[in-house]
Amino acid sequence: MSNLTIVDTDVLIDAALRVGAAIDCLDQIERQTSLGISVVTEMELIIGCRSKTELRKVEHFLRRYRLSHGLLIPDAMIAATAITLGHSLVSKNQRDFRFIEGLQLLSYPDPFALHAG
């Protein structure tokens, strides 16, 4: 496993909603590597905000964590970030990524069940 794991938007949303599995998943990964996010994930979280209060919460959340063959452009860019930088990716939406060759996809909520792409 590399020294950084890219975290997909869906896992961060679950963690922000205080879903125990997401928090445990991130804690488990953080014990072994650093957490990172793609700029696409940051954009998706910011665009999803419905108020300045939510935006402040997202900004605080991002600082705290430092963070299907119909592949969508944002998902493709997230996967490309992980592949190009040689990092793993953890995502709740396994079907969006499991067919991508060369992607080290970690499962959610058990991040150490590695799927080779």
C-alpha positions in Angstrom: 0.0 0.0 0.0 1.3 3.5 -0.8 1.8 6.2 1.7 -1.4 8.0 0.6 -4.9 6.7 0.0 -7.3 8.8 -2.1 -10.8 9.0 -0.5 -13.9 9.2 -2.7 -16.6 11.8 -2.1 -19.2 9.2 -1.0 -17.0 8.0 1.9 -16.4 11.6 3.1 -20.2 12.3 2.9 -20.9 9.3 5.1 -18.2 10.4 7.5 -19.6 13.9 7.6 -23.0 12.4 8.4 -21.3 10.5 11.2 -21.9 7.0 9.7 -19.8 4.7 11.9 -18.6 2.5 9.1 -17.1 5.5 7.3 -15.4 6.9 10.3 -14.0 3.5 11.2 -12.9 3.0 7.6 -11.0 6.4 7.6 -9.5 5.7 11.0 -8.3 2.3 9.8 -6.7 3.7 6.7 -5.2 6.6 8.6 -3.4 4.2 11.0 -1.5 2.9 7.9 -1.3 5.8 5.4 -2.2 9.4 5.0 -5.6 10.4 3.6 -6.0 12.5 0.5 -8.7 13.7 -1.8 -8.8 14.7 -5.4 -9.6 18.3 -6.3 -12.7 16.8 -8.0 -13.9 15.5 -4.7 -13.3 18.9 -3.1 -15.3 20.5 -5.9 -18.2 18.0 -5.5 -18.4 18.6 -1.8 -18.4 22.4 -2.2 -21.0 22.3 -5.0 -23.3 20.2 -2.9 -23.5 22.9 -0.2 -26.9 24.5 0.2 -25.8 27.4 2.5 -22.8 29.3 3.8 -23.1 27.2 7.0 -22.8 24.0 5.0 -19.9 25.4 3.1 -18.1 26.3 6.3 -18.8 22.7 7.6 -17.3 21.2 4.4 -14.3 23.5 4.6 -13.7 22.5 8.2 -14.3 18.8 7.4 -11.8 18.9 4.5 -9.2 20.6 6.7 -9.8 18.0 9.5 -9.2 15.0 7.3 -6.8 16.5 4.8 -8.0 15.0 3.1 -21.0 0.9 -14.2 -19.0 1.3 -17.3 -20.9 4.6 -17.7 -18.0 6.2 -16.0 -18.7 9.8 -15.1 -16.0 12.4 -15.8 -15.5 13.3 -12.1 -15.1 9.6 -11.2 -12.6 9.2 -14.1 -10.6 12.1 -12.8 -10.6 10.8 -9.3 -9.4 7.3 -10.5 -6.8 9.0 -12.8 -5.5 10.9 -9.8 -5.0 7.7 -7.8 -3.5 5.8 -10.7 -1.1 8.6 -11.9 0.2 9.2 -8.4 0.4 5.5 -7.5 -2.1 5.7 -4.6 -5.0 3.5 -3.6 -8.6 4.7 -3.8 -11.3 3.9 -1.3 -14.9 4.3 -2.5 -18.3 3.2 -1.4 -19.3 2.9 -5.1 -17.2 -0.1 -6.0 -19.1 -0.6 -9.3 -18.0 2.8 -10.5 -14.3 1.9 -10.3 -13.8 -1.9 -10.2 -13.3 -2.3 -14.0 -10.5 0.3 -14.2 -7.3 -1.4 -15.0 -4.4 -0.5 -12.8 -6.5 1.1 -10.0 -5.8 -0.2 -6.5 -9.3 -0.1 -5.2 -9.9 -0.5 -1.5 -13.3 -1.8 -0.4 -15.6 0.1 1.9 -16.2 -0.3 4.8 -13.3 -2.8 5.0 -10.4 -0.9 3.3 -7.9 -3.7 3.5 -9.8 -6.0 1.3 -7.9 -4.9 -1.8 -9.3 -5.4 -5.3 -6.8 -5.5 -8.2 -8.1 -3.7 -11.3 
